[in-house]
Amino acid sequence: MMNNCSIEEKTVKTAVQVSTVSIVANTVLAAGKAAAGIFAHSPAMLSDGVHSASDVFSSFIVIIGVRLSAKKSDKQHPYGHERFECVAAIVLAVVLIVTGCFIGAEAISRLDSGSLDDMQEPGLAAEIAAIVSIVIKEAMFWYTRHYAKKIDSGAVMADAWHHRSDALSSVGALIGIAGARNGYPILEPLASLLICVFIMKAAFDIFRDAIDKMVDRSCDAETEEAIRACVLAQEDVKGIDMLKTRVFGNRLYVDIEISADGTKTLCEGHAIAERVHETVERSFPKIKHIMVHVNPYIESE
């Protein structure tokens, strides 16, 4: 139990640290890009700034979700609160969808207005802001992704992809701004539409992953095989009759039926099950609990 608590505390501490860095970076970027969009007359950069602003809200959602998921089991939630992290990831996906719809609608409105030729040429500041954003957001993606993998957090990984989608959207904004500065103003709203596509794709991936974790999807085949090998390596285990796994937030629950010598006493059978239980949970920190059932195994003559 102490091991599980330390893992959860480490997860919360790391997630809060990473999210705090994200909040600071996105706040500065959103303000900078919005200012560049306004003063350099660039709707694409202004849209990109809105995307960065939405990431600030997303990082707060990550902190809330991770803190709630780390709460200990209670009478109303005997299996824990890990799925709150999935809820946080779903909220992030919805935020991305709303942001994408807003940016896409604005781009379509500008395309339908028929006044692209009358648009003021974006200033150099918008181009510089786009380049700075690409560099910073790509660095933030790799930074956040590293820690998301380290603590196996779906919500933090969703935040990482927010950074990547923002970097890609800045690439689109840069193309649009450069095109508008060289006599192709239609590239500005087209770039905003490209940003919309990037955001929607990220939202879909985040939403799908969160739903998979909410509906008791089994873990990957490699992990199941590793669990099998660990169990079969234990003394007095004759075989495995059944193995089921289910993803619960960022943790795993395992149900397994093993076979042991049917002539052993109840106490001996219980000792075998306890040995399997303790070894598997110690070998696989991601497993929150394993339920072991012992079936009698009779040697064939």
Secondary structure, 3 states (H helix, E strand, C coil): CHHHHHHHHHHHHHHHHHHHHHHHHHHHHHHHHHHHHHHCCCHHHHHHHHHHHHHHHHHHHHHHHHHHHCCCCCCCCCCCCCHHHHHHHHHHHHHHHHHHHHHHHHHHHHHHHCCHHHCCCCCHHHHHHHHHHHHHHHHHHHHHHHHHHHHCCHHHHHHHHHHHHHHHHHHHHHHHHHHHHCCCCCHHHHHHHHHHHHHHHHHHHHHHHHHHHHCCCCCCHHHHHHHHHHHHCCCCCCEEEEEEEEEECCEEEEEEEEEEECCCCHHHHHHHHHHHHHHHHHHCCCEEEEEEEEEEECCCC
